[in-house]
Amino acid sequence: MKQYLRPALAVTLALAAAFGSGSSIQGQAIDYDLPERTPQQRWATAANHALSYQAALMAMGKEMGMSPEEVGDWVGKFIAEESWRGGMEAHLYAGTWYNNFMHAPGAEAELLEAESGRVVLRMNDPLASAIGLDMQHMGIPGKDFYRMRAALDAAIADYAGVTVTEEWEGEDAVVTVQADYGPMYVNDRLKYARAGFLGSGMFHRVLDAQIKEGVSAYEAGVASGRMYAPGWSSLTPWQLYRGMVWNEVAMNNWTDCEVLAATPVMVEARCSTAPVRRRVNQASAYTDLTVQDALDSGRGFAETVAEARGMRWEESNDDTHRHIRITMR
């Protein structure tokens, strides 16, 4: 069951219990079935929901003293940092914008020009038929939707590194997208992903070279542990576990670990091997490493650091998880 359905279901069940507990009236069957919905009806409903969410954002912004432009700027920056990239070329930006634009029922677009660094499109205004300047949706005037969307688009264009201009010809807008080829923004998620990729790539290359020279993956991990152990300050199993998880996040850009038990002197946990498998697969283009090689090296590293900090790291793995137990010596 979807998470967002649970509160509604809980309220429904509570009301049913409250009203049913003192009544002897029994429910009767009715002739009812869920209605069919055509793809067009589903599309229209989804588009209406999108407008409603925008209305809700502006209503909340108004309560906080924000204008539609300020709401649009905030939303645009949020969306850009989460799902757009800086330094985009004109045709890539125009194509993505076109894809988003066409979600609206009645949307129409035509490519007028396309050259290096510049794309020109003609687009109609599906919002006009959905709301219109002189109408409203959920209490929000139509003109406020245009104000919010203009600020939203400007924030995304700025982040993506393009200049977008609009000229209205009757009921259509002629939109020109020009690549700036200037400074580019990079969100933290992309920074971490690139740093993790480069870091893990170097690690896998070194490990692959060591194995080819006759050193086992476990021995390579032990040697690495001896090198880095003096820099560790962990005093408890929990601190050691936390540090190792941080390392895995930095190396793989994500982790999936579950603490099964924890006390001041013991931690039991299991971690998915999926992040390791992904990185090893990425490295397969330039190494002969196996997933088990990477796991064995990590185990050798963790055991060595734990021993240097007066603890014991015990680890085994199956196809899907690493099983970890850390205790004080």
KEKE-392135 format. One record per residue (C-alpha): residue number from 1; x, y negated, z; residue in one letter; chain. Coordinates in pm, 1 decimal. Example, Ala and Ser with C-alpha at 12.3 -4.5 7.8 and 13.67 -1.06 7.14 Angstrom:
! KEKE-392135
    k      east     north        up  r  c
    1    1230.0     450.0     780.0  a  A
    2    1367.0     106.0     714.0  s  A
***
This chain:
! KEKE-392135
    k      east     north        up  r  c
    1       0.0       0.0       0.0  m  A
    2     132.0    -341.2     -89.1  k  A
    3     251.5    -546.2     205.6  q  A
    4      21.7    -838.4     126.1  y  A
    5    -285.6    -613.2     147.4  l  A
    6    -214.2    -497.0     499.6  r  A
    7    -327.3    -810.9     689.6  p  A
    8    -654.9    -819.9     496.7  a  A
    9    -712.1    -449.8     558.5  l  A
   10    -635.2    -489.6     927.3  a  A
   11    -890.8    -771.7     958.6  v  A
   12   -1148.4    -568.7     766.7  t  A
   13   -1100.1    -267.4     990.4  l  A
   14   -1114.6    -481.4    1302.6  a  A
   15   -1440.9    -639.9    1192.9  l  A
   16   -1580.6    -301.1    1100.9  a  A
   17   -1493.0    -167.5    1443.2  a  A
   18   -1640.6    -471.7    1619.0  a  A
   19   -1969.6    -466.4    1433.6  f  A
   20   -1998.4     -91.1    1420.7  g  A
   21   -1926.6     -13.3    1782.8  s  A
   22   -2265.6    -134.5    1909.9  g  A
   23   -2482.1     -34.7    1618.5  s  A
   24   -2646.7     289.1    1510.7  s  A
   25   -2703.6     171.3    1150.9  i  A
   26   -2532.9     405.4     906.6  q  A
   27   -2381.9     290.2     578.1  g  A
   28   -2566.0     398.0     264.9  q  A
   29   -2411.2     492.1     -65.7  a  A
   30   -2455.0     243.1    -348.6  i  A
   31   -2416.8     275.0    -721.8  d  A
   32   -2093.6      80.9    -772.6  y  A
   33   -1771.6     116.6    -967.8  d  A
   34   -1470.1    -107.2   -1020.0  l  A
   35   -1521.6    -326.0   -1327.3  p  A
   36   -1301.9    -283.7   -1630.9  e  A
   37   -1075.5    -573.7   -1723.5  r  A
   38    -942.2    -639.9   -2070.2  t  A
   39    -579.0    -750.1   -2120.5  p  A
   40    -709.3   -1097.5   -2210.6  q  A
   41    -906.4   -1118.1   -1883.9  q  A
   42    -603.8   -1005.9   -1684.1  r  A
   43    -388.8   -1264.5   -1862.3  w  A
   44    -638.6   -1542.0   -1790.4  a  A
   45    -657.4   -1443.5   -1423.5  t  A
   46    -278.2   -1438.1   -1389.0  a  A
   47    -253.0   -1782.5   -1550.9  a  A
   48    -523.6   -1916.3   -1319.0  n  A
   49    -332.0   -1781.0   -1020.0  h  A
   50     -17.7   -1956.9   -1144.0  a  A
   51    -206.6   -2287.3   -1152.3  l  A
   52    -347.3   -2219.0    -807.9  s  A
   53       0.2   -2156.9    -664.7  y  A
   54     118.4   -2485.1    -813.6  q  A
   55    -182.2   -2661.2    -663.7  a  A
   56    -104.5   -2506.4    -324.9  a  A
   57     258.2   -2624.0    -346.6  l  A
   58     148.3   -2980.4    -421.8  m  A
   59    -111.5   -2972.0    -145.4  a  A
   60     152.4   -2853.6     102.1  m  A
   61     396.7   -3111.9     -31.0  g  A
   62     139.5   -3386.2      18.4  k  A
   63      97.6   -3281.7     381.1  e  A
   64     474.3   -3323.8     416.9  m  A
   65     474.9   -3664.4     248.8  g  A
   66     613.7   -3542.1     -85.0  m  A
   67     504.4   -3671.5    -423.5  s  A
   68     432.1   -3432.0    -713.7  p  A
   69     772.6   -3529.7    -858.3  e  A
   70     948.4   -3441.0    -534.9  e  A
   71     768.4   -3107.0    -520.6  v  A
   72     860.7   -3034.5    -882.1  g  A
   73    1224.7   -3126.0    -822.3  d  A
   74    1244.0   -2896.1    -518.2  w  A
   75    1074.7   -2606.0    -697.0  v  A
   76    1287.3   -2656.1   -1008.8  g  A
   77    1612.2   -2646.8    -813.5  k  A
   78    1495.7   -2340.4    -620.5  f  A
   79    1401.1   -2153.6    -938.3  i  A
   80    1717.0   -2262.7   -1120.4  a  A
   81    1950.3   -2143.1    -846.9  e  A
   82    1772.1   -1810.5    -821.1  e  A
   83    1713.8   -1719.0   -1184.3  s  A
   84    1895.4   -1954.2   -1426.9  w  A
   85    2260.6   -1996.6   -1514.3  r  A
   86    2462.7   -2309.1   -1565.9  g  A
   87    2640.2   -2391.6   -1889.1  g  A
   88    2369.8   -2252.4   -2115.3  m  A
   89    2376.4   -2301.6   -2491.0  e  A
   90    2078.6   -2471.3   -2651.8  a  A
   91    1933.0   -2163.0   -2821.0  h  A
   92    1953.6   -1954.1   -2502.8  l  A
   93    1779.4   -2220.6   -2297.1  y  A
   94    1514.4   -2280.2   -2565.5  a  A
   95    1446.6   -1908.3   -2595.6  g  A
   96    1402.0   -1866.7   -2220.3  t  A
   97    1183.4   -2176.0   -2196.4  w  A
   98     973.8   -2052.4   -2489.0  y  A
   99     927.7   -1715.9   -2316.4  n  A
  100     803.9   -1889.3   -2000.1  n  A
  101     583.6   -2131.4   -2195.4  f  A
  102     405.6   -1850.8   -2380.8  m  A
  103     268.3   -1702.9   -2057.3  h  A
  104     -17.9   -1955.7   -2074.4  a  A
  105    -331.2   -1852.3   -2264.3  p  A
  106    -362.0   -2063.8   -2578.7  g  A
  107       8.0   -2151.6   -2588.9  a  A
  108     151.0   -2206.6   -2937.5  e  A
  109     505.6   -2291.8   -3041.6  a  A
  110     692.3   -2338.3   -3369.6  e  A
  111    1065.6   -2353.1   -3434.6  l  A
  112    1144.5   -2666.7   -3636.9  l  A
  113    1524.3   -2675.3   -3632.2  e  A
  114    1806.9   -2460.4   -3501.4  a  A
  115    2172.6   -2546.8   -3529.6  e  A
  116    2480.8   -2508.3   -3316.3  s  A
  117    2413.8   -2683.4   -2986.4  g  A
  118    2066.9   -2807.9   -3080.3  r  A
  119    1717.4   -2657.5   -3109.4  v  A
  120    1389.9   -2836.4   -3188.8  v  A
  121    1049.1   -2684.6   -3113.4  l  A
  122     690.9   -2799.1   -3161.4  r  A
  123     463.2   -2696.2   -2874.5  m  A
  124      98.0   -2750.3   -2800.4  n  A
  125     -39.0   -2830.7   -2455.5  d  A
  126    -227.0   -2533.5   -2307.7  p  A
  127    -255.0   -2718.2   -1976.3  l  A
  128    -486.3   -2970.4   -2140.1  a  A
  129    -752.4   -2707.9   -2202.4  s  A
  130    -697.9   -2546.4   -1862.2  a  A
  131    -716.0   -2870.5   -1661.4  i  A
  132    -669.8   -3189.2   -1860.0  g  A
  133    -550.8   -3527.7   -1743.1  l  A
  134    -895.3   -3633.3   -1622.9  d  A
  135    -987.1   -3306.5   -1451.6  m  A
  136    -863.7   -3122.0   -1145.8  q  A
  137    -783.3   -2774.6   -1016.4  h  A
  138    -838.4   -2684.7    -652.1  m  A
  139    -860.9   -3052.7    -564.7  g  A
  140    -535.1   -3150.5    -739.1  i  A
  141    -572.0   -3401.8   -1026.3  p  A
  142    -459.0   -3283.2   -1366.6  g  A
  143    -211.1   -3570.4   -1399.6  k  A
  144     -29.7   -3445.3   -1088.5  d  A
  145      38.3   -3110.7   -1258.4  f  A
  146     207.3   -3296.3   -1545.1  y  A
  147     412.3   -3505.0   -1301.2  r  A
  148     522.6   -3199.4   -1106.1  m  A
  149     605.8   -2996.9   -1417.7  r  A
  150     809.6   -3278.1   -1571.5  a  A
  151    1025.6   -3297.4   -1258.8  a  A
  152    1050.4   -2918.4   -1240.7  l  A
  153    1165.5   -2891.7   -1602.3  d  A
  154    1416.1   -3173.5   -1553.6  a  A
  155    1571.8   -3001.4   -1251.5  a  A
  156    1609.8   -2671.9   -1439.6  i  A
  157    1751.5   -2845.0   -1747.9  a  A
  158    2005.2   -3028.1   -1533.5  d  A
  159    2111.9   -2703.2   -1367.2  y  A
  160    2131.6   -2518.6   -1699.0  a  A
  161    2347.9   -2791.8   -1851.7  g  A
  162    2119.2   -2909.3   -2131.5  v  A
  163    1935.1   -3228.2   -2221.9  t  A
  164    1566.3   -3187.3   -2305.8  v  A
  165    1362.8   -3465.4   -2466.1  t  A
  166     994.9   -3470.1   -2561.3  e  A
  167     814.4   -3680.4   -2821.3  e  A
  168     439.0   -3647.5   -2849.5  w  A
  169     277.8   -3624.4   -3192.5  e  A
  170     -94.6   -3620.0   -3138.9  g  A
  171    -171.0   -3325.8   -2909.3  e  A
  172     163.7   -3155.1   -2967.8  d  A
  173     506.3   -3218.5   -2819.3  a  A
  174     825.2   -3203.1   -3024.5  v  A
  175    1088.6   -3074.9   -2782.5  v  A
  176    1460.6   -3112.5   -2852.4  t  A
  177    1711.0   -2907.8   -2652.9  v  A
  178    2071.7   -3027.0   -2672.6  q  A
  179    2358.9   -2840.8   -2504.3  a  A
  180    2572.2   -3072.2   -2289.5  d  A
  181    2883.3   -2852.1   -2278.1  y  A
  182    2969.6   -3028.7   -1956.8  g  A
  183    3008.1   -2934.8   -1590.8  p  A
  184    2817.1   -2620.9   -1501.4  m  A
  185    2647.3   -2517.4   -1181.8  y  A
  186    2708.0   -2172.7   -1035.0  v  A
  187    2480.5   -2043.3    -760.3  n  A
  188    2614.4   -1856.3    -460.5  d  A
  189    2466.7   -1527.4    -574.9  r  A
  190    2662.3   -1542.0    -900.9  l  A
  191    2977.3   -1644.4    -713.4  k  A
  192    2948.4   -1347.4    -479.0  y  A
  193    2867.2   -1108.6    -761.4  a  A
  194    3167.9   -1220.7    -966.8  r  A
  195    3401.2   -1218.6    -665.5  a  A
  196    3281.0    -870.8    -569.0  g  A
  197    3323.5    -745.0    -924.2  f  A
  198    3676.7    -880.8    -951.2  l  A
  199    3772.5    -757.2    -604.9  g  A
  200    3635.3    -409.3    -657.5  s  A
  201    3791.7    -396.4   -1003.9  g  A
  202    4135.2    -464.2    -860.3  m  A
  203    4078.6    -212.9    -579.9  f  A
  204    3973.8      59.0    -823.4  h  A
  205    4267.7      -5.9   -1055.5  r  A
  206    4517.1      20.4    -768.0  v  A
  207    4351.8     332.7    -629.2  l  A
  208    4345.3     493.3    -972.2  d  A
  209    4718.0     422.4   -1018.6  a  A
  210    4800.0     568.4    -675.0  q  A
  211    4609.5     888.8    -746.4  i  A
  212    4785.8     928.7   -1080.3  k  A
  213    5117.5     901.0    -893.6  e  A
  214    5019.7    1194.6    -671.5  g  A
  215    4874.7    1012.3    -368.7  v  A
  216    4533.6    1138.2    -258.6  s  A
  217    4246.8     892.3    -232.6  a  A
  218    4228.3     953.6     142.2  y  A
  219    4601.9     888.3     187.0  e  A
  220    4570.6     568.1     -14.4  a  A
  221    4294.0     454.7     220.8  g  A
  222    4505.6     536.4     525.3  v  A
  223    4795.7     331.8     387.0  a  A
  224    4561.8      39.2     322.5  s  A
  225    4422.2      72.6     674.1  g  A
  226    4769.8      53.4     825.7  r  A
  227    4836.3    -261.9     625.9  m  A
  228    4517.4    -443.1     728.0  y  A
  229    4455.8    -307.5    1080.1  a  A
  230    4663.1    -580.5    1252.2  p  A
  231    4416.6    -837.5    1119.0  g  A
  232    4115.0    -671.3    1279.0  w  A
  233    3991.5    -795.7    1617.6  s  A
  234    3700.6    -556.3    1682.2  s  A
  235    3667.3    -451.4    2045.1  l  A
  236    3353.7    -235.8    2030.4  t  A
  237    3206.0      19.0    1787.4  p  A
  238    2936.8    -231.5    1692.6  w  A
  239    3191.0    -499.6    1603.9  q  A
  240    3386.6    -250.5    1394.3  l  A
  241    3074.4    -128.9    1215.9  y  A
  242    2965.4    -486.2    1146.0  r  A
  243    3303.8    -571.8     997.7  g  A
  244    3303.5    -266.6     772.4  m  A
  245    2952.2    -351.4     648.5  v  A
  246    3066.5    -704.8     572.3  w  A
  247    3354.0    -559.6     368.6  n  A
  248    3114.6    -341.5     172.3  e  A
  249    2886.3    -637.2     101.3  v  A
  250    3184.6    -838.6     -23.8  a  A
  251    3312.8    -551.3    -238.0  m  A
  252    2983.5    -425.5    -378.9  n  A
  253    2769.1    -741.8    -349.7  n  A
  254    2506.7    -545.9    -157.7  w  A
  255    2474.5    -263.9      89.5  t  A
  256    2201.0     -36.9     217.0  d  A
  257    2283.1      76.7     569.8  c  A
  258    2059.1     188.6     852.3  e  A
  259    2160.5     195.0    1219.0  v  A
  260    2029.5     516.7    1371.0  l  A
  261    2152.9     460.0    1725.8  a  A
  262    2367.2     203.9    1904.2  a  A
  263    2502.3     147.2    2255.3  t  A
  264    2792.2     -62.4    2385.2  p  A
  265    3022.8     237.9    2324.9  v  A
  266    2870.8     414.0    2022.6  m  A
  267    2714.9     349.7    1681.7  v  A
  268    2551.2     601.4    1450.2  e  A
  269    2452.3     488.0    1102.8  a  A
  270    2401.5     601.9     748.6  r  A
  271    2472.9     404.0     434.4  c  A
  272    2354.7     465.4      82.1  s  A
  273    2627.3     558.4    -164.3  t  A
  274    2444.7     371.2    -443.0  a  A
  275    2660.6      53.7    -419.2  p  A
  276    2976.2     265.1    -444.9  v  A
  277    2838.4     464.6    -736.7  r  A
  278    2754.6     145.4    -923.8  r  A
  279    3102.6      -2.6    -883.4  r  A
  280    3273.8     325.2    -980.8  v  A
  281    3054.5     345.7   -1290.3  n  A
  282    3153.2     -10.4   -1380.8  q  A
  283    3519.5      84.2   -1337.6  a  A
  284    3487.1     393.6   -1556.4  s  A
  285    3587.1     188.9   -1860.1  a  A
  286    3940.7     149.5   -1725.8  y  A
  287    3988.7     415.7   -1453.0  t  A
  288    3933.1     787.6   -1402.7  d  A
  289    3805.0     749.4   -1047.5  l  A
  290    3519.5     955.0    -910.8  t  A
  291    3264.9     843.2    -653.3  v  A
  292    3421.9    1085.4    -405.7  q  A
  293    3762.4     922.3    -460.3  d  A
  294    3618.9     584.6    -358.6  a  A
  295    3439.6     735.4     -57.6  l  A
  296    3749.0     924.1      58.9  d  A
  297    3960.9     611.3      32.5  s  A
  298    3707.6     413.0     233.4  g  A
  299    3694.3     683.0     498.6  r  A
  300    4074.6     684.3     530.8  g  A
  301    4073.8     305.6     568.4  f  A
  302    3797.5     303.6     832.8  a  A
  303    3947.8     587.9    1037.5  e  A
  304    4287.5     415.9    1045.7  t  A
  305    4152.8      74.6    1146.8  v  A
  306    3932.7     236.5    1413.8  a  A
  307    4227.6     423.3    1561.0  e  A
  308    4431.6     102.4    1576.3  a  A
  309    4147.4     -62.9    1766.6  r  A
  310    4111.3     221.3    2018.2  g  A
  311    3807.9     382.1    1853.7  m  A
  312    3717.9     692.4    1657.9  r  A
  313    3547.3     674.4    1316.4  w  A
  314    3384.4     996.4    1200.7  e  A
  315    3234.1    1005.3     854.1  e  A
  316    3092.6    1259.1     611.1  s  A
  317    2888.4    1218.0     297.8  n  A
  318    2640.0    1394.9      74.6  d  A
  319    2512.8    1291.9    -267.9  d  A
  320    2309.0     998.6    -142.1  t  A
  321    2445.5     878.8     193.1  h  A
  322    2750.3     826.4     409.1  r  A
  323    2695.8     948.5     767.5  h  A
  324    2894.7     748.4    1021.2  i  A
  325    2959.6     783.5    1394.1  r  A
  326    3186.4     539.5    1582.7  i  A
  327    3288.2     588.6    1946.1  t  A
  328    3546.1     459.2    2193.0  m  A
  329    3847.1     681.4    2245.5  r  A
***
